[in-house]
Amino acid sequence: MAALSFENLSKHFTDERGHRTTALREIDLDVKDGEMLVVVGPSGCGKSTLLRLIAGLEESNTGTIKIDGKIVNDVSPKDRDLAMVFQNYALFPHLNVFENMAFALKFRKVPKSEIRKRVEEAAEMLNLSSLLKRKPDTLSGGQRQRVAVGRTMVRRPKLFLFDEPLSNLDAEMRVALRGELKRLHQSFNSTMIYVTHDQSEAMTLGDRICILNHGSIVQTGTPGAVYQKPVNMFAGRFLGNPGMNFLKGTLVIDHGKSAFLLTGARSSFPISLENPPDLNSEICLGIRPESVSFEPTGAVNPSSVVFEAGLEIVENLGHESLFHLDLFGQSVKARISSSKPMVASGPGVVRFAFRDMHWFDAKTEKRLSA
């Protein structure tokens, strides 16, 4: 196991024309010993570059990388005591499963008895014991990826790096292997850095999540904390399927108190902000789809607000339905359990509970509410 830290870590690439592209900007982050940190973000945000810097496959332009308190910027990849699982399985086609998993140990001249012990233990954990004599071309995609994971397990490194290892698998296999990776982390209690663009993987696998965008850290925290309290609109949009709804409006004064006037609405409702912007500033109401209800009629309730809304389409997902609503020309999605009575078509009312509301500055997109 190993602790990992970055300080002022930056990386840029320069093409033959001299054009510079910044991949990472001043990354400061500490990863605890035994922690699984999931780095998540859209394509091109710098996730894989960060992994390659940790592995020593790229050199940073500024900053330091420390493993167990030791700066490793100038340490060669083979001496960093880490193992990396790529999106591409990268198995040797002429070797069977046992030989693929044992290859790195043979290269390090580990005794044959120890190699067999480690490979068999890893194979049993990953449900590969019956496949050890088979070649990669006879395996399914999920089996090949398990072999790639097992190949890193047998080395028993201080640090595991995963670069979108499940993205080439079908949905069912992704869920199954995701569970196996979770059990692997719990069994080994190893430090793991897992890169993905899939927010579902991030939420289910990570002890903590680090959201990257345009090479910078947007937010780091536990899955629950990041989901329930996004620091800006990007974090709110990115985490969640679908992401948070954002509704534009204006900060006004109503009866001497701060209030929110939703664009297109006739009346405002009172709100409380710790760091309110100037009066008449554009602000956004953020609310998760599961916190939106859509009903035929809406009774007055002091704990919530109600607006008339139109129903555009309904996506039936079996256990729940996703309602696409029109609220004064702004789009709202509501995730509603199939066990609840639903409006099948036509107009209705949408309800937001005050406790579920989040507030953001429309210009900076930063969080306003506590």
C-alpha positions, 0 to 999 in steps of 0.5 A, a space after each residue: 500500500 502507498 500514499 500518493 500526493 501531487 503538488 502544483 502538478 502541471 502538464 502541457 503538450 506542444 505540437 510541431 507548429 509550436 501550439 501549446 495545449 495544457 492537459 493539467 493545471 496546478 493539481 494539488 491532491 493527496 490520496 490516502 494509503 489504501 484509498 480508492 480514488 476515482 478520477 472522473 470527467 469528460 473526454 480530454 479533461 486530463 484523466 489519462 494524462 494524470 495516470 501516465 504522470 503517476 506511472 512515469 510514462 510522461 514527465 510533468 512540466 511543473 510540480 511534484 509527485 510523491 509516493 509514500 512521501 518520496 518524490 518520484 518525478 525522476 524515478 523510472 516507471 519500473 522502480 515506482 512499484 505500481 501496476 497499470 490496467 489499460 482500456 486495451 487488455 494488451 494480452 500476449 496472444 501466444 501465451 495462455 492465461 496462466 502465462 500472461 498472468 505470470 509474465 511479469 513475475 518471470 521477468 523479475 525472476 520470482 521463484 516458480 513455486 511463488 509464481 504458481 501460488 500468486 497466479 492461482 490465488 488471483 485466478 480464484 479471486 477473479 473466477 479464472 481458475 478454469 481458464 488458465 490453459 486457454 489463449 486470449 482469443 478464446 475468451 470473452 471481453 470480460 474474461 480478458 479484462 479479468 486476466 489483465 487485472 489478475 496480471 497486475 494483482 500477482 505483482 502485489 504493487 504498492 499502487 494500482 492504476 486503472 485507465 477506463 478498464 471497463 469501457 470496452 465491455 457491454 453493460 451487463 459485464 461492466 456491472 459484474 466486473 465493477 463488483 469484482 473490482 470493488 471486492 478486490 479493493 476490499 480484499 487487498 486494501 490497496 491504494 487504487 487510482 481509477 480513471 473513468 468518464 462514467 459517473 456511475 462507475 465513479 459513484 459505486 467504486 470510489 472512496 472519494 471522487 475527483 472531478 476534472 474539467 479542462 485539466 483542473 480539479 473541480 471538486 474532490 470528496 466522497 461520492 455522497 458529498 459531491 453528489 449532494 453538494 456540487 461546488 458548481 454547475 458543472 459538477 451538478 450536471 456531470 454527476 447524476 443520470 441525468 444530471 441536475 436540472 438548472 432553471 434560470 431566474 433573478 434575485 429580487 426583493 419581495 416583502 423585504 426579503 430575498 426571493 427568486 423570480 423564475 424566468 417566465 413566472 408571475 410570482 417569486 418565492 422567498 430564498 435564503 443565501 449565505 453569499 447572495 449576489 447583487 440584487 437583480 442578478 441572474 441566478 440558477 435554481 438547481 434541483 435533482 430529477 429525483 427531487 422533482 414531482 409531477 402531479 395532476 394538481 398541486 396543493 399549497 404546501 409551505 415546504 415546497 413551491 408549485 408551478 404549472 408545467 407541460 409534459 413533453 415525453 416520458 421515458 419508461 425505464 421499468 422501475 421508474 420513468 423519466 419525465 421531460 417537462 416544459 416549465 415556462 420554456 425551460 426544460 426540467 427532468 423528473 425521475 419518478 418511481 413506477 410505483 407512484 401514480 403518474 400523469 400520463 399526458 397533458 399539463 400538470 404541476 411540478 413541485 420542488 421542496 425547499 430542502 432539495 434546492 441548490 443555488 448557483 450564480 448564473 455567470 460564474 456557475 459557482 455555488 451560492 447556497 451553503 
